[in-house]
Amino acid sequence: MLTKKTSKNQLTLPKEIVKEFPEIDYFEAEVADRKVILTPVTIKPAATNLETIRAKMKTLKVTPADVAEAIKWARKKS
């Protein structure tokens, strides 16, 4: 399928391609062997509730002491 680059360096994907990805709004773009490769990406919102954050910290084995040290480091004057 043919597509054209606009004066603002944008590409419009043909309907035949877009209909294959009905739930996708974002694509990762890369160049390999002088070809543009688009990979569908699903954006997930960051954890916003305290339970989710605590669960993630537990998974990563982050302790309260680690948090205190990180805060101390961040507040340190250069």
C-alpha positions in Angstrom: 0.0 0.0 0.0 1.2 3.4 -0.8 1.3 6.3 1.7 2.7 9.8 1.3 4.7 12.0 3.7 3.0 15.4 4.2 4.7 18.8 4.3 4.7 18.4 8.1 6.6 15.1 7.9 3.5 13.0 8.9 2.3 9.7 7.4 -1.3 8.6 7.2 -1.8 4.9 7.5 -4.2 3.4 5.0 -7.6 2.2 6.3 -6.7 -1.4 5.5 -3.8 -1.3 7.9 -5.6 0.7 10.7 -8.5 -1.7 10.8 -6.1 -4.4 11.8 -5.4 -2.5 15.0 -8.8 -1.2 16.2 -7.8 -0.7 19.9 -4.3 0.8 19.2 -3.6 4.5 19.2 0.2 4.4 19.5 3.0 2.7 17.6 6.7 2.5 18.4 8.6 3.5 15.2 12.1 2.3 14.4 14.3 2.1 11.3 16.0 -1.2 10.3 17.7 -1.8 7.0 16.2 1.5 5.6 12.7 0.3 6.5 10.3 2.0 8.9 8.9 -0.6 11.3 5.8 0.2 13.4 5.0 -1.9 16.4 1.7 -1.5 18.2 2.0 -0.2 21.8 -0.6 -0.2 24.5 -0.2 2.6 27.0 -1.0 1.6 30.6 -1.7 4.3 33.2 0.8 4.6 36.0 -0.1 3.2 39.4 -2.1 5.9 41.2 -3.4 4.2 44.3 -1.3 3.5 47.4 -2.0 -0.2 47.5 -0.7 -0.6 43.9 2.4 1.4 44.8 3.0 -0.7 48.0 2.6 -3.9 46.0 5.1 -2.8 43.4 7.6 -1.8 46.2 7.2 -5.3 47.8 7.8 -6.9 44.4 10.9 -4.9 44.0 11.9 -5.5 47.6 12.1 -1.8 48.4 12.2 -1.3 52.1 11.2 1.8 54.2 15.0 2.3 54.9 15.5 2.4 51.1 12.8 5.1 50.7 14.3 7.1 53.6 17.8 7.0 52.1 16.4 8.0 48.6 14.6 11.0 50.2 17.8 12.0 52.0 19.8 11.6 48.7 17.2 13.7 46.8 17.3 16.5 49.4 21.1 16.6 49.5 22.5 19.9 48.2 24.9 19.5 45.4 
